[in-house]
Amino acid sequence: MLNIIKSGFFTTVQDSGRFGYRDKGVPVAGVMDSYTVSKLNTLLENDENSAVLEITMTGPTMEFEQDTYIVLGGAEMSVTLNNKPIDNYKVYKVNGGDILTYGKLLKGFRGYLGIKDGFKTTVVLGSRSFFRPITEQDSIKKISSLPYTKCKLFNPKISELKVDSVLDKSQLEVYKGPEYKLLTDKQLSQIFYKEFSVANENNRMAYQLNESIDGNAISMLTSATLPGTIQLTPAGKLIILMKDGQTTGGYPRILQLSDMAMSILAQKRSGDLVSFKLK
Amino acid sequence: MSTFKISVRQFGVHAILIEWPNRVEESILDEILQFIQFLKKNHLDEKEWEFVPAYNSLTLICKDTVLDFDYFKPKIKEWYAKKGKIDPATRYLWRLPVCYDLKFGLDLEEISGKLSMSVESITELHSQNIYTVYGIGFLPGFMYLGGVPEALEVPRKATPRPKVLMGSVGLAGKQTGIYPQDSPGGWNIIGKCPVPMFDVKKENPCFVKVGDKIQFYPISMAEYQLHKIESEVGIYNIEKIVLDA
């Protein structure tokens, strides 16, 4: 068990998501920055669907009950293991009783903690990813415990990785969305020739942007949306659906983020700048 | 022979959007549901693909791989042309109890004024009608129901409520439905249904599927309380009638 001593701002268990229930209105969920998490699970030689902790903004303090191996990645946060600083993308052995403490957020927005063989919390509808009301919890709470399998000995093939970090990137590659054709030349230039800043309304469901473009009063029949779908509201706001985003919507789906752009955006916080580039 | 013209479009690298004519029509929904059955049976493995129907569209989502759209576009048109007439999955008419007591129907009196109809006439008309499930989305288990009689069309509330309670039955424009969880919401609330629309403890967490039909029937407060407890302990049987029989 991993015992949560202090919970931090918003930390969840996530794997690669819940597949097969979108026709019942259940969002996919899963890790926001899948690029980073695939690196962590590779280093730990885990199954790619292994559950990790997704740590948003400020992290928890935790105590390991059994021996295991961990890797951190994503946002740069000052993290210590038994008061000694540790780095991202490096395999560390931890012993029963060790304390992992998350400190200040330095860069990015979402840190990840991967563990050998993944966290073994309850699988609901095919996934461990937290999403209320599918899972009972929406985030980890103080004095809760997360199960994992003890691992005494593991010789990683690679113990450290130099990762081409998504943290320094701000250009988001997009594909044309189903309603791209509705955009006027003016709207296109508003989208592709200026920067946007991330609004305060940003979470696992959706990221909104502060700057508006010309609106679109087209009403359309409700249809499927995906993580990474950019919707244009009648008032000209861009809403980018993320992993917990609703499965259907009625606003024009003008653009669709690439998988890499999803990971880049997942590391942005209020005020950060992004731009779009058509792929 | 399939009678509608369809358009097939790329939707990111993991999904394909297929669209039928831009209308709310049962014959279009039938075609979509038939095509899903046909694809599942003959061409696309359910373990690898998700099928999301809504009104006039079907979105096919592939689990991991990046799709070769140039391969799939002509294939999908070819498959659709070959589909022929096939039986969609068995459809049901679900009869759901609703308590229209003013304690639950928070906006009944207000919309009674707006529609110039008595509260009794509103609830009577709402429960006489049979609705078609055109889509499920917005929240887990939230049904988009079509078929609201014109006399009941009333604009959504100017200011949404920050919290609408689970089970609340809403009415807005051409739509009616049940909030499957507590949620913010701008629909006019006219009653409450004691049967949960989404239950993660069940293998099939949502008993309704797109293409099914819904009828509401009025119950008293006492019946509401009883059915609520029956639902909680798992002994409430939802009334269903097989359609297309």
Contacts between the chains, C-beta under 8 A, distances in Angstrom:
chain1	res1	chain2	res2	distance
A	19	B	50	6.8
A	19	B	63	5.7
A	20	B	46	7.6
A	20	B	50	6.1
A	21	B	140	7.7
A	21	B	205	7.1
A	22	B	50	5.1
A	22	B	52	5.1
A	22	B	61	6.8
A	23	B	50	6.8
A	23	B	51	6.2
A	23	B	52	5.2
A	23	B	53	6.8
A	23	B	136	6.3
A	23	B	209	7.3
A	23	B	210	6.7
A	24	B	136	5.7
A	24	B	140	6.2
A	24	B	141	6.3
A	24	B	198	7.3
A	24	B	205	6.2
A	24	B	206	4.2
A	24	B	209	8.0
A	25	B	136	4.7
A	25	B	137	4.8
A	25	B	138	6.5
A	25	B	139	5.8
A	25	B	140	4.6
A	25	B	141	5.7
A	25	B	142	5.4
A	25	B	180	7.8
A	25	B	198	7.8
A	25	B	206	7.3
A	26	B	140	4.7
A	26	B	205	7.5
A	27	B	140	8.0
A	124	B	200	5.6
A	125	B	200	6.3
A	125	B	205	6.5
A	133	B	140	6.9
A	133	B	181	5.1
A	133	B	198	7.4
A	133	B	200	7.2
A	134	B	140	6.6
A	134	B	200	5.5
A	135	B	200	8.0
A	175	B	10	7.2
A	175	B	12	5.6
A	175	B	13	7.1
A	176	B	10	8.0
A	177	B	11	7.2
A	178	B	9	5.6
A	178	B	11	5.7
A	178	B	17	5.2
A	220	B	22	7.8
A	221	B	22	6.6
A	221	B	24	6.8
A	221	B	54	7.3
A	221	B	55	4.1
A	221	B	56	5.6
A	221	B	57	7.3
A	222	B	54	5.3
A	222	B	55	6.0
A	222	B	134	7.8
A	222	B	135	5.5
A	222	B	137	6.7
A	222	B	144	5.8
A	223	B	17	7.4
A	223	B	19	7.9
A	223	B	54	5.1
A	223	B	55	6.9
A	223	B	56	7.9
A	223	B	57	4.4
A	223	B	59	7.1
A	224	B	11	7.8
A	224	B	15	7.6
A	224	B	17	7.2
A	224	B	52	4.2
A	224	B	54	6.2
A	224	B	57	6.8
A	224	B	59	3.6
A	224	B	61	7.7
A	224	B	137	7.6
A	226	B	11	6.7
A	226	B	12	5.9
A	226	B	14	7.3
A	226	B	15	5.8
A	226	B	59	7.9
A	226	B	61	6.9
A	228	B	12	6.3
A	229	B	12	7.7
A	246	B	137	6.1
A	246	B	138	5.4
A	246	B	139	7.4
A	247	B	52	6.6
A	247	B	137	4.6
A	247	B	138	7.9
A	248	B	52	7.4
A	248	B	54	5.4
A	248	B	135	5.8
A	248	B	136	7.8
A	248	B	137	2.8
A	248	B	138	6.3
A	248	B	144	7.7
A	249	B	137	7.6
A	253	B	11	7.6
A	256	B	11	6.5
A	256	B	12	4.0
A	257	B	12	7.8
A	258	B	12	7.8
A	258	B	13	7.3
A	259	B	13	7.5
